[in-house]
Amino acid sequence: MALKTNSALVIQPPNQGTATNSMELRPAKPLEPIGSPWPFIFAGLVFSIILGVLIWKWWNKKRTLVTKSGVVIPPHRRAKDRLNRALQLLADPYTFCTVVSEAIRIYLEERFSLHAPDRTTEEFLHELHKTNLINELQKEFLEDFLRRCDMVKFAQHEPTEPELLELLESALRLVDETQSVEINPTTQAES
């Protein structure tokens, strides 16, 4: 029985008359144009704009707010304004707790340079326990406050309106207690 082969697949030795040396280098292929550079220029421009907006937002977040008349609005005043605006959200416990928690976190960052808004509750509490900027009672309050807000935000706990009002009052009380606390530079350096 004879085997049939596909003649296209059979490897034949090179023709001895045409090939000079199989180790010779062949000349380089000519360059092919890659097309218009405009898509790359456009992508670079879009990337630059997005990066600029992010840097601008970060910079403005860190700046102290100043009114049109040039008066600096202190952190405790801004926090109280945010907390009082949260009263309009009592019908929606999730949004209310989110706004109240965010107001306290922003206040703590502006007032004591604690990185509260950028961290989870656990990360923030870990940082909080290392600092001497606020007293132990206030640390315990903050831990309880943030955990109660997290219960509503993440565990779908449905607090009553009196519980929400008590949460708001305790947040306002914390701002009142800490608004005039003197910050010792050596204490702040430890955190």
Long-range contacts (C-beta under 8 A, 24 or more apart in sequence): 64-110, 74-179, 75-107, 75-110, 75-111, 75-179, 76-107, 76-111, 76-175, 76-176, 76-178, 76-179, 78-106, 78-107, 78-110, 79-103, 79-104, 79-106, 79-107, 79-110, 79-175, 80-172, 80-175, 82-106, 82-107, 83-168, 83-171, 83-172, 83-175, 86-168, 87-168, 90-161, 90-164, 90-165, 93-152, 93-157, 93-158, 93-159, 93-164, 94-152, 94-153, 96-152, 96-164, 97-148, 97-149, 97-152, 97-153, 97-159, 97-164, 97-167, 98-149, 98-153, 100-149, 100-167, 100-168, 100-171, 101-145, 101-146, 101-149, 101-150, 101-153, 103-171, 104-142, 104-145, 104-146, 104-171, 104-174, 104-175, 107-175, 108-142, 111-178, 111-179, 112-178, 112-183, 112-188, 113-188, 113-191, 114-191, 121-146, 121-147, 121-150, 127-191, 130-190, 130-191, 131-187, 131-190, 131-191, 132-184, 132-187, 132-190, 132-191, 133-181, 133-183, 133-187, 133-188, 133-191, 134-178, 134-181, 138-174, 138-177, 138-178, 141-170, 141-174, 142-174, 145-170, 145-171, 145-174
